[in-house]
Amino acid sequence: MPCKVPQSKVPTEMTPAANKLELTLEELAEQCKSGDLHAFESLVQRLESRVTFFLYRMVGNMDDAADLTQDSFVKAYKNIHRYDSKYSFTTWLFTIAKRTAYNYFRSAKPSVEFQDYAELEEAHPRSLLESKDETETLWATAKRLLKPLQFEALWLRYGEDLTIQETAHVMKTNQIRVRVLVHRARGILVRHVKNESKGEIQ
């Protein structure tokens, strides 16, 4: 479902969308602050599918994910004046999307045990499996096996290719805890794949 902005917000003068192609997300957000609707439309075009897929992984229903995506972009538009372009716009937007999903669930976030791990070795989950279809199956398995926070950390880190720091910011936690969540999630998936294949995975 395409995201729309209330017409009352539409400025009288707009910059042509074609001029937005080479701008960064942060630059587009700054233009959006000045009332440039084309800048916001460019942000939606670049990020809508990513946000929708992120929310789908959380709620498990594409229709709900599409609705939540629209809600997330509307909230972002209404609060764009609060965005600081010194920081990643993607991180800011995903934080809004996550909060929107939690409001949808209307339930407290589950607790996760925390232990102060040192630097943890990481490998992309895709390295566990070879084909794209198998990777899709792996994410579905991860959704079923992992605790919500473990899955969220793994998806933000590898599904969305956010850095550990960006993932921590979206999840409102610290980088060490993110590494712990990712480490434990990877361990669960590796053990599962080993059991399924009865082989040895490095």
N, C-alpha and C positions, 0 to 999 in steps of 0.2 A: 504494500500500500504506500504510494508516494507520500512523502512528508509535505505538508502545506503550512503556511504561516498566515495568521489572521490578516485579512486585507487591510484592516485599520492600521497595520504596522508598515504598509508599503510606502516607501519614500517617493517624493515627486520626481526626483532625478536618480537614475541608476546608471552604473557603469556597465557597458556591454559584457556579457558573460565570456565572450571570446578572449577578453583581455585578462581573464583570471587564470588561464591555463598554466602559466609559468609561476604563479604565486605559491608560496608555501601555505600550509594550513594556518599557521600563525599570522601571516600577513592577511589572509582572507578574513580571519577573525577580527583583526584590527579594523578592516574596512567595514565589516558588519557592525561594529560599534558605532560607526558614523551613519548607520541607516541604509547601507548598501545591501539591498535584498539579493542582488545577483551574487554577491560574495557569499551570502548564506546558502543560496541554491548550489553554488559550487562546492561548499563544504558538504552538503547533503549528498551530492552526486559522488563525491570521492569516498565518503565514509558510510553511507547508508547500508550497503551490503555487509560490511564488516560488523557494524553495530547489530544488525538484524541477526547475523549468524551467532554472534556472541550471546545475544539474548535467547536465541533458540537453544543454545547449549545449556542455558540456565533453566528455562521454563519448559523445554521439551515439546513445544507446540508452535508451528510456524505462524499461524494466524495471530496468536497472542504475542509472539515475538515482533511481528510487523506492527501491531498496535502499540506495543511498548517502545518500539523504535521511533514511531511518530511522536509519542509522548516525550521521549528523551530529547528529540531535536527541538520540539516546542519549548521545553524547559531550557535548553541550551540557548535558544534564541532570546527568550525573555530575560535570561540572566547573563547574556554575553558581556554586559558592562562589568561583570565581576571577574571576567577572565583576564589573566595576566599573560601577555604574549611572550614573556621571558621563559615560560614553561610550555611543555608540549600540549598542543590543543587536543591531540588524540587521547592523552591521559586524562585531561579534564572532561572530555566527552564520555569516555568509558566510565568514569566515576559517576557521572549523572545517570548513565544507563544502568549501572549496577544498583544505584539507589532506587531507581524506578522499578527495577525487578524485585527488589526487597519489599518495596511498598506493595507490589502486586502479591507477593507471598504473604504479607502481613504476619510474619513470624520472625522470631529472634534468630540471629545467625548462630549456627552451631559452634560450640567451643572446640578448640583444637589444642591438644597437649603441645607444649613448647619446650624445646631443649636447645641450649646454646651450642649449636654445631659450628665448627670451623668451616673454612671454604669447602664447598661440596662439589664433587665432579658432576658435570652435567652432560647429557647427550640428548639430542633431539629425539622425541618419541618416534619420528618417522624412520629413524635408523633401525628400529626394531623390526620393521616390515618393509617389503620392497615396493609393492604396487600401491597406486592411489586408492584402489578399492579396499585393500587391506588396511591402509592408514585410516580410512573412514570407519572401518569396522573397529579399529583400535580406539578411536575417540568414543564410539558408542559404548565399547566395553569400559572405557575409563569412566564414562558417565554413570555406568551401573555399579562399578566396583569402588570408586573413590568417594571419600567424604566430600561434601560440597566445597569446602575451602580448598581441599587438595585439588579437585578438578578445576576450580576457578584459577588457582595459581598456575597449574599446568597449561591451561588453555591460553591465559593471557601471555604467558612466557613463550609458548611455542606455537599455538594456534594464531595468535595475533602478533607474534615476534616482538613483544615489548621487552625492554630490558628488565633486569631484576629491580632496578630502582623505580622504573615506571610501574611495574607490577605492584610493588610495595605501596606506591602512591595511590593507585586505584583501589587496592584492598585496605587502605588505611592501616598499614602495619609497617614493620621495619624489614629491611632487606634480609636479615638473618632468618627471620621467620618464613619469609617467602622461600628462601633456599631450603629450609627444612621441609616445607610443604611440598615443594617440587621434588626434593630428594625422596621423600616417602612415597609420593605418587608414582615416580618412576620405578621405585623398588617393587611396588605392588604390580605394576604393569609387566615388568620384567619377569617376575615370578609367574604371573599368569601366562605369558607367552611361552615360558619354559615348560610349564605344565601342559599347555596345549600342544606344543610341538614335540615335547619330550626330547628336546635337543639342548644345546648349550649356546647361550647368547652372551656375547662379551658386553 
